[in-house]
Amino acid sequence: MHAISWNMYWVATAATVGSYYLIIYWLFFRGRKGRRGSKKGATVSGLSTNARAGLSDKETGSAERSGQPVGPEAMLQTQVHDMVDELGAFLRQAGKEKIDKAGLIAGVQKIVKKYPLIKESGFREGIQNLVAVTVEEHCACRLSADELRRIWDGGEA
């Protein structure tokens, strides 16, 4: 333990982190070469416009060409990713604009309503927790358990 200097520690840490991100980059982008310039399903931040529009890869045929998995699980994962991105952007902007709690809940309900598959999935609790933490972090308020449940009800209750 005494033979390790701080310089060696930082070099090892940098090499480990760099290797990790190279592997993640390779895993994420390995099947996406050649799809950037295509007209059908052009990519925006790594996801196709077809996926953002709610069309499954099977309907558009893009997954069969790219080797990506086709099916309800892939569509659910895409919707979860899109929803989390949209919620994060909305809540950050809401924090900047100092939107009140009622406005936050209404805005989140509007976003959640766009993704009906997620409401009955196992991702619901995780997304609820993400909303709670993001609201606390960016909007300087706290949502109760009842308010978090109301997000999924769309105002009915």
FENGI-V32385 format. One record per backbone hydrogen bond with DSSP energy under -0.5 kcal/mol. CO is the residue of the C=O (numbers start at 1). NH is the residue of the N-H. If there is no record, write none. Layout:
co->[CO	CO]
nh->[NH	NH]
This chain:
co->[1	3	5	6	7	8	9	10	11	12	13	14	15	16	17	18	19	20	21	22	23	24	25	26	29	32	35	39	39	42	44	47	48	49	50	51	56	57	57	61	62	63	63	71	72	73	74	75	76	77	78	79	80	81	82	83	84	85	86	87	88	89	90	91	92	93	94	94	95	100	101	102	103	104	105	106	107	108	109	110	111	112	115	115	116	118	121	123	124	125	126	127	128	129	130	131	132	133	134	135	135	136	144	145	146	147	148	149	149	150	150	153]
nh->[4	5	9	10	11	12	13	14	15	16	17	18	19	20	21	22	23	24	25	26	27	28	29	30	32	35	38	41	42	49	47	44	52	53	55	54	60	61	63	65	66	67	68	75	76	77	78	79	80	81	82	83	84	85	86	87	88	89	90	91	92	93	94	95	96	97	98	99	98	104	105	106	107	108	109	110	111	112	113	114	114	115	118	119	120	121	124	127	128	129	130	131	132	133	134	135	136	137	138	139	141	140	148	149	150	151	152	152	153	154	155	156]
